[in-house]
């Protein structure tokens, strides 16, 4: 935050408050510095789907009839989307799509097929989860055998293209319990020098799913949590996820763990009308479901064709911009395509500047001007308060509407603060405040404005 004075030989003065220049000394709630100014915080509860797929089928023979998202990795100036392609004969192959310099995906490479032995534990490989650690690439994948059992495998690479899978799985079904039948899918993050895996377990009856947690120091040897499972199906038969939970995706944040997952009411976790929900935890083990669930549901009609259900996703939570879900939607034609949804915003938030001291008590505050982006159904209200000593303050006085406003009725004192109240009626867009200008009159022709936070 800074104030710049623009002065001449007249008696008009201007303090320009730039919200983007100082983030540490202001008071705020539900707002963030993004898009070159102050914006409402992204919300996990409101999502807007983009209409067109970011990755469709038919790029190469290996994905002729469908693409199912695994993971997206940023590498240099490119993005790599690792996905499971399905050929016209029904064969699954792990592929990578490469987008250079922010362009659309233009290069498609099959990188890992199933093991050639018919009785191998991973004769079919799918659902890749790729982590790039600077000098080595790790790919966790689901290996499926003709016996109907799924397990987690690991392949290594030096370039993210040529992969060498280990001979044996790194996580197999337990002898008893919620994951004694199969490991359906998983997500892995490297956080605080620890590999964290959240996975879907299916019991030995192949009828019940739950989400478990395992951890590893080296990414190859895994230990299950004694707290497992960390997320079960909804407790009530009326819950949206009463039938199954699956496809966990973990996002560690600064103060909590956010677990996104798929759920549905039906009995078929592979082909039901899956929707997206999330749960939060302070320790990564004890999770509380969000009251807004489900947050992303299949929709009928429109171009984003996920009519038959959402089949997998990953989530990007960037605090400098909206959150993003990249997900697989199964359309009315039974084809899997990869789409994108961006988060909306919280409905209300405020930003209070630090206290500022002028060089003397001004004769009058004249106008306040605001440079802001105001999408439809969004607004910003500006208030100001003053103080003679920096300790005792006048009540906040609102300027309504914001913009050029008569500020002469505000008591003039040496210290002042501004408050910006941001609002989004529907949560789909946010106002962005770039700067606020306060004009005032003073009898001093030349002086220096002293800027410092008041203790």
PLY file of the C-alpha trace (Angstrom):
ply
format ascii 1.0
element vertex 455
property float x
property float y
property float z
element edge 454
property int vertex1
property int vertex2
end_header
0.00 0.00 0.00
1.38 3.40 -0.83
0.29 7.00 -1.09
1.66 9.26 -3.79
1.00 13.00 -3.74
0.40 14.96 -6.92
0.81 18.64 -6.11
1.23 21.93 -7.90
1.05 25.58 -6.94
-2.68 25.24 -6.18
-4.37 24.05 -3.04
-5.66 20.70 -4.32
-3.94 17.49 -3.26
-4.37 13.86 -4.13
-3.52 10.67 -2.25
-3.43 7.61 -4.51
-3.90 4.32 -2.69
-2.65 1.34 -4.66
-3.96 -1.84 -3.03
-1.52 -4.08 -4.91
1.65 -2.46 -3.57
1.45 -3.48 0.07
-0.21 -6.69 1.23
1.13 -7.15 4.70
-0.20 -4.24 6.74
-3.88 -4.28 5.80
-6.81 -6.01 7.48
-8.88 -8.18 5.19
-11.43 -10.98 5.14
-12.43 -13.17 2.19
-10.36 -11.10 -0.24
-7.08 -11.76 -2.02
-4.57 -9.84 -4.12
-5.03 -11.18 -7.63
-5.55 -9.93 -11.15
-3.59 -6.77 -10.41
-5.76 -5.67 -7.50
-8.08 -6.70 -4.69
-10.56 -9.45 -5.50
-12.94 -11.67 -3.59
-11.49 -15.04 -2.60
-12.15 -18.00 -4.88
-14.83 -20.33 -3.53
-14.79 -24.12 -3.56
-18.57 -24.09 -3.47
-19.30 -22.37 -6.81
-18.00 -23.65 -10.17
-18.54 -22.61 -13.78
-17.92 -25.19 -16.50
-16.26 -24.28 -19.76
-18.28 -25.50 -22.73
-15.64 -27.01 -24.99
-13.35 -29.92 -24.06
-9.67 -29.15 -23.62
-8.84 -32.67 -24.81
-11.04 -34.80 -27.05
-10.65 -38.31 -28.44
-9.33 -39.23 -31.87
-5.88 -37.65 -31.70
-3.99 -40.91 -32.27
-5.02 -44.54 -32.69
-4.49 -45.18 -29.00
-7.21 -42.67 -27.97
-9.60 -43.16 -30.89
-12.71 -43.68 -28.72
-12.01 -41.87 -25.47
-9.62 -39.99 -23.16
-9.66 -40.19 -19.35
-7.63 -37.68 -17.34
-4.76 -38.83 -15.14
-2.76 -35.74 -14.22
-1.39 -32.46 -15.61
2.24 -31.45 -15.04
3.87 -28.09 -15.72
7.28 -28.57 -17.37
9.25 -25.54 -18.56
7.07 -23.61 -20.99
4.78 -26.55 -21.58
1.98 -28.48 -19.93
1.79 -32.25 -20.12
-1.53 -34.01 -19.67
-1.12 -37.70 -18.89
-4.27 -39.63 -19.69
-5.65 -43.06 -20.47
-6.57 -43.47 -24.12
-8.99 -46.09 -25.40
-8.51 -47.47 -28.89
-11.20 -48.56 -31.32
-10.64 -52.16 -30.16
-11.02 -51.26 -26.49
-7.32 -51.38 -25.54
-6.20 -48.94 -22.84
-2.88 -47.10 -23.20
-1.36 -44.38 -21.03
-0.56 -41.37 -23.25
0.71 -37.82 -22.87
-0.59 -34.69 -24.60
1.80 -31.73 -24.74
0.82 -28.06 -24.98
3.68 -25.62 -25.63
3.77 -21.93 -24.71
0.20 -21.82 -23.45
-1.25 -23.13 -26.70
-3.71 -26.01 -27.03
-2.50 -29.61 -26.94
-0.76 -30.40 -30.20
1.51 -33.41 -29.58
0.19 -36.81 -28.51
2.45 -39.71 -27.54
1.59 -43.18 -26.23
3.99 -43.82 -23.34
2.92 -46.97 -21.45
0.75 -49.90 -22.47
-0.19 -52.98 -20.51
2.33 -55.67 -19.62
2.47 -58.26 -22.40
1.97 -61.33 -20.19
-1.73 -62.17 -20.08
-1.63 -63.22 -16.42
0.44 -60.24 -15.27
-0.86 -58.19 -12.35
-0.87 -55.14 -14.64
-1.84 -56.53 -18.01
-3.95 -53.37 -18.28
-2.56 -50.03 -17.07
-4.60 -46.88 -16.57
-5.17 -43.75 -14.45
-1.62 -42.31 -14.40
-0.56 -39.94 -11.60
2.70 -38.21 -12.57
5.04 -36.28 -10.26
8.11 -34.40 -11.52
10.80 -33.97 -8.85
13.41 -32.09 -10.86
15.65 -34.96 -11.91
13.26 -37.89 -11.95
9.68 -38.49 -13.02
7.41 -40.85 -11.08
4.24 -42.33 -12.53
1.82 -44.10 -10.24
-0.79 -46.07 -12.16
-3.49 -48.65 -11.63
-2.66 -52.12 -12.87
-5.55 -54.47 -13.62
-5.32 -58.24 -14.03
-7.59 -60.76 -15.70
-8.43 -61.95 -12.17
-10.32 -58.69 -11.68
-7.93 -57.23 -9.09
-6.50 -53.69 -9.31
-3.28 -52.54 -7.62
-1.01 -49.49 -7.66
2.14 -49.67 -9.78
5.09 -47.33 -10.19
7.14 -46.43 -13.27
10.22 -44.20 -13.42
11.51 -41.90 -16.16
14.27 -39.41 -16.82
12.30 -37.36 -19.37
8.60 -38.02 -18.73
8.27 -39.87 -22.05
10.24 -43.12 -21.73
9.05 -45.10 -18.72
10.38 -48.16 -16.88
7.75 -49.81 -14.67
8.76 -51.73 -11.55
8.06 -55.44 -11.61
5.79 -55.50 -8.58
2.98 -53.26 -7.30
3.74 -50.73 -4.57
0.28 -50.94 -2.98
-1.89 -54.06 -3.09
-5.22 -54.98 -1.50
-5.11 -55.76 2.21
-5.90 -59.21 3.57
-9.01 -57.85 5.31
-10.93 -54.65 5.59
-12.28 -51.89 3.37
-9.54 -52.33 0.71
-9.28 -56.14 0.64
-10.81 -56.47 -2.82
-9.07 -53.91 -5.04
-7.30 -50.55 -5.15
-9.44 -48.74 -7.70
-7.53 -45.46 -8.09
-5.21 -43.12 -6.25
-3.67 -39.65 -6.09
-0.20 -38.89 -4.77
1.29 -35.58 -3.61
4.77 -34.79 -2.31
4.25 -32.47 0.64
6.63 -31.49 3.44
9.15 -34.10 2.27
6.55 -36.84 2.50
4.74 -38.77 -0.22
1.02 -38.84 0.57
-1.30 -41.26 -1.23
-5.07 -41.15 -1.01
-6.69 -44.14 -2.69
-10.02 -45.84 -3.23
-10.34 -49.24 -1.64
-13.04 -51.79 -2.50
-13.90 -54.54 -0.06
-13.74 -58.26 -0.80
-17.43 -58.36 -1.75
-16.66 -55.80 -4.48
-19.70 -53.82 -3.36
-18.45 -51.13 -0.97
-15.85 -48.38 -1.45
-14.03 -46.04 0.94
-11.00 -43.76 0.72
-7.78 -44.63 2.52
-4.46 -42.95 3.18
-0.88 -44.25 2.94
2.45 -42.45 3.33
6.02 -43.01 2.18
9.42 -41.44 2.66
10.85 -42.64 -0.66
7.76 -43.00 -2.88
8.22 -46.76 -3.21
7.57 -48.29 0.21
4.15 -47.38 1.60
2.58 -47.60 5.05
-1.19 -47.54 5.50
-2.64 -45.22 8.11
-4.14 -46.90 11.19
-6.97 -44.34 10.85
-8.17 -45.91 7.61
-10.54 -45.44 5.99
-10.39 -41.66 6.19
-13.61 -41.12 4.20
-16.56 -43.50 3.92
-19.76 -43.24 1.93
-22.42 -40.82 3.16
-24.06 -42.02 6.39
-27.64 -41.45 5.21
-29.30 -43.22 2.30
-30.43 -39.81 1.05
-26.87 -38.43 0.88
-25.54 -37.64 -2.59
-22.53 -39.95 -1.94
-24.40 -42.74 -0.13
-23.64 -45.33 -2.82
-19.89 -44.89 -3.31
-16.90 -42.58 -2.94
-13.85 -42.75 -5.16
-11.18 -40.84 -7.15
-9.70 -38.77 -4.29
-7.54 -35.76 -5.09
-5.61 -34.11 -2.27
-4.77 -30.37 -2.16
-2.62 -29.39 0.84
-3.07 -25.70 1.64
-1.36 -23.40 4.11
-3.72 -24.27 6.96
-5.63 -27.42 6.02
-5.94 -30.44 3.75
-8.67 -30.36 1.10
-9.77 -33.73 -0.27
-11.80 -33.60 -3.47
-13.54 -36.83 -4.46
-16.25 -38.36 -6.63
-19.44 -39.77 -5.18
-22.84 -41.03 -6.18
-25.99 -42.74 -4.95
-25.88 -45.75 -7.24
-24.11 -49.07 -6.75
-21.70 -48.75 -9.69
-18.68 -46.55 -8.88
-17.27 -47.10 -12.38
-20.31 -46.05 -14.35
-22.68 -44.12 -12.11
-23.76 -40.49 -12.25
-20.71 -39.37 -10.29
-20.45 -35.80 -9.00
-17.63 -33.93 -7.23
-17.54 -33.05 -3.54
-14.85 -32.13 -1.05
-13.95 -32.53 2.61
-11.44 -30.68 4.77
-9.10 -31.73 7.55
-6.54 -30.14 9.85
-4.35 -33.27 9.90
-5.08 -35.11 6.64
-6.85 -37.93 8.52
-10.07 -36.64 10.06
-12.25 -35.11 7.36
-15.43 -33.04 7.46
-17.62 -32.95 4.39
-18.52 -29.55 2.95
-22.13 -28.53 3.40
-22.22 -27.30 -0.22
-21.61 -30.79 -1.65
-21.89 -31.82 -4.40
-20.08 -28.86 -5.95
-19.82 -30.08 -9.57
-22.54 -32.27 -11.05
-23.24 -33.81 -14.46
-25.50 -31.63 -16.52
-28.03 -32.29 -19.22
-27.54 -30.28 -22.39
-24.88 -27.74 -23.23
-21.56 -28.34 -24.88
-19.73 -29.59 -21.78
-21.11 -33.08 -22.23
-20.74 -34.98 -18.96
-24.33 -36.22 -19.09
-23.48 -39.75 -17.92
-21.19 -38.72 -15.09
-17.81 -37.32 -14.09
-15.11 -39.98 -14.24
-12.03 -38.37 -12.71
-10.50 -34.98 -11.93
-7.60 -33.00 -10.57
-7.73 -29.60 -8.90
-5.48 -26.53 -9.02
-5.86 -24.09 -6.13
-3.87 -20.97 -7.01
-4.33 -18.23 -4.42
-3.49 -15.62 -7.08
-6.46 -16.54 -9.23
-9.57 -18.70 -9.53
-9.31 -22.40 -8.70
-9.57 -24.89 -11.56
-10.95 -28.42 -11.83
-9.85 -30.42 -14.85
-12.20 -33.40 -15.16
-13.28 -36.25 -17.38
-16.90 -36.15 -18.48
-18.67 -39.11 -20.03
-21.09 -37.84 -22.65
-24.38 -39.01 -24.01
-22.44 -40.93 -26.65
-20.54 -42.80 -23.86
-17.29 -41.11 -24.94
-14.91 -39.72 -22.32
-13.58 -36.21 -22.90
-11.59 -33.84 -20.68
-13.14 -30.54 -19.63
-12.32 -27.63 -17.36
-14.27 -25.71 -14.74
-13.21 -22.57 -12.88
-14.26 -21.61 -9.41
-16.56 -18.77 -8.56
-16.06 -16.46 -5.60
-17.31 -15.91 -2.08
-20.22 -13.50 -1.94
-18.74 -10.84 0.37
-15.39 -9.64 1.64
-13.66 -6.51 2.85
-10.26 -4.83 2.76
-9.19 -2.15 5.27
-6.08 -0.13 4.50
-3.48 0.49 7.16
-3.79 3.92 8.87
-2.14 6.77 6.99
-0.86 10.04 8.37
-1.07 13.23 6.33
1.39 16.06 6.99
-1.39 18.16 8.53
-5.10 18.11 9.03
-6.63 18.86 5.58
-9.24 21.54 5.11
-11.60 19.08 3.41
-11.78 15.72 1.71
-13.29 16.39 -1.70
-13.72 13.29 -3.86
-12.87 9.61 -3.94
-12.26 7.96 -7.29
-11.86 4.23 -7.85
-10.24 2.30 -10.70
-11.97 -1.09 -10.67
-13.33 -3.85 -12.87
-17.00 -4.39 -12.03
-18.54 -7.37 -13.86
-22.30 -7.64 -13.90
-23.87 -8.33 -10.48
-20.77 -7.22 -8.58
-20.14 -4.07 -6.57
-17.68 -2.23 -4.32
-18.64 0.14 -1.50
-16.05 2.58 -0.11
-15.98 3.93 3.44
-13.56 6.22 5.21
-12.80 7.03 8.82
-10.43 9.54 10.42
-8.52 10.11 13.64
-6.66 12.96 15.27
-4.17 10.71 17.07
-4.25 7.33 15.27
-5.97 5.65 18.21
-9.51 6.98 18.50
-11.44 6.79 15.23
-14.66 8.24 13.87
-17.32 5.76 12.70
-16.98 4.45 9.14
-18.76 6.76 6.70
-19.95 5.16 3.49
-19.61 6.57 0.00
-22.59 5.24 -1.95
-22.33 4.70 -4.83
-18.54 4.37 -5.16
-16.73 6.41 -7.76
-16.75 10.21 -7.84
-18.44 11.08 -4.57
-18.81 14.13 -2.40
-16.61 13.58 0.63
-16.88 17.00 2.24
-19.04 15.72 5.10
-16.31 13.37 6.38
-14.63 14.88 9.46
-11.12 15.87 8.45
-8.26 14.71 10.64
-4.55 14.01 10.24
-5.01 10.22 10.10
-7.35 8.30 7.80
-8.24 4.76 6.71
-10.35 3.39 3.89
-12.51 0.29 3.81
-13.54 -1.51 0.61
-16.54 -3.87 0.82
-16.67 -6.20 -2.19
-19.80 -8.10 -3.20
-20.75 -10.68 -5.80
-24.47 -11.39 -6.01
-24.22 -14.83 -7.63
-20.57 -15.70 -6.97
-19.69 -16.28 -10.63
-17.50 -13.16 -10.96
-15.63 -10.81 -8.66
-14.94 -7.08 -8.69
-11.24 -6.19 -8.87
-10.07 -2.91 -7.33
-6.83 -1.60 -8.85
-6.52 1.66 -6.93
-8.47 4.30 -5.04
-7.77 8.05 -5.25
-8.60 10.46 -2.42
-8.65 14.18 -3.27
-8.42 16.75 -0.49
-7.73 20.45 0.02
-4.91 21.87 2.13
-3.33 25.30 2.63
0.23 23.90 2.50
1.64 24.25 -1.00
4.51 21.86 -0.64
4.90 19.11 1.92
5.70 15.46 2.21
3.15 12.81 3.10
4.56 10.50 5.76
3.40 6.92 5.26
3.58 4.43 8.09
1.26 2.02 9.89
0.07 3.33 13.23
0.74 0.92 16.11
0 1
1 2
2 3
3 4
4 5
5 6
6 7
7 8
8 9
9 10
10 11
11 12
12 13
13 14
14 15
15 16
16 17
17 18
18 19
19 20
20 21
21 22
22 23
23 24
24 25
25 26
26 27
27 28
28 29
29 30
30 31
31 32
32 33
33 34
34 35
35 36
36 37
37 38
38 39
39 40
40 41
41 42
42 43
43 44
44 45
45 46
46 47
47 48
48 49
49 50
50 51
51 52
52 53
53 54
54 55
55 56
56 57
57 58
58 59
59 60
60 61
61 62
62 63
63 64
64 65
65 66
66 67
67 68
68 69
69 70
70 71
71 72
72 73
73 74
74 75
75 76
76 77
77 78
78 79
79 80
80 81
81 82
82 83
83 84
84 85
85 86
86 87
87 88
88 89
89 90
90 91
91 92
92 93
93 94
94 95
95 96
96 97
97 98
98 99
99 100
100 101
101 102
102 103
103 104
104 105
105 106
106 107
107 108
108 109
109 110
110 111
111 112
112 113
113 114
114 115
115 116
116 117
117 118
118 119
119 120
120 121
121 122
122 123
123 124
124 125
125 126
126 127
127 128
128 129
129 130
130 131
131 132
132 133
133 134
134 135
135 136
136 137
137 138
138 139
139 140
140 141
141 142
142 143
143 144
144 145
145 146
146 147
147 148
148 149
149 150
150 151
151 152
152 153
153 154
154 155
155 156
156 157
157 158
158 159
159 160
160 161
161 162
162 163
163 164
164 165
165 166
166 167
167 168
168 169
169 170
170 171
171 172
172 173
173 174
174 175
175 176
176 177
177 178
178 179
179 180
180 181
181 182
182 183
183 184
184 185
185 186
186 187
187 188
188 189
189 190
190 191
191 192
192 193
193 194
194 195
195 196
196 197
197 198
198 199
199 200
200 201
201 202
202 203
203 204
204 205
205 206
206 207
207 208
208 209
209 210
210 211
211 212
212 213
213 214
214 215
215 216
216 217
217 218
218 219
219 220
220 221
221 222
222 223
223 224
224 225
225 226
226 227
227 228
228 229
229 230
230 231
231 232
232 233
233 234
234 235
235 236
236 237
237 238
238 239
239 240
240 241
241 242
242 243
243 244
244 245
245 246
246 247
247 248
248 249
249 250
250 251
251 252
252 253
253 254
254 255
255 256
256 257
257 258
258 259
259 260
260 261
261 262
262 263
263 264
264 265
265 266
266 267
267 268
268 269
269 270
270 271
271 272
272 273
273 274
274 275
275 276
276 277
277 278
278 279
279 280
280 281
281 282
282 283
283 284
284 285
285 286
286 287
287 288
288 289
289 290
290 291
291 292
292 293
293 294
294 295
295 296
296 297
297 298
298 299
299 300
300 301
301 302
302 303
303 304
304 305
305 306
306 307
307 308
308 309
309 310
310 311
311 312
312 313
313 314
314 315
315 316
316 317
317 318
318 319
319 320
320 321
321 322
322 323
323 324
324 325
325 326
326 327
327 328
328 329
329 330
330 331
331 332
332 333
333 334
334 335
335 336
336 337
337 338
338 339
339 340
340 341
341 342
342 343
343 344
344 345
345 346
346 347
347 348
348 349
349 350
350 351
351 352
352 353
353 354
354 355
355 356
356 357
357 358
358 359
359 360
360 361
361 362
362 363
363 364
364 365
365 366
366 367
367 368
368 369
369 370
370 371
371 372
372 373
373 374
374 375
375 376
376 377
377 378
378 379
379 380
380 381
381 382
382 383
383 384
384 385
385 386
386 387
387 388
388 389
389 390
390 391
391 392
392 393
393 394
394 395
395 396
396 397
397 398
398 399
399 400
400 401
401 402
402 403
403 404
404 405
405 406
406 407
407 408
408 409
409 410
410 411
411 412
412 413
413 414
414 415
415 416
416 417
417 418
418 419
419 420
420 421
421 422
422 423
423 424
424 425
425 426
426 427
427 428
428 429
429 430
430 431
431 432
432 433
433 434
434 435
435 436
436 437
437 438
438 439
439 440
440 441
441 442
442 443
443 444
444 445
445 446
446 447
447 448
448 449
449 450
450 451
451 452
452 453
453 454
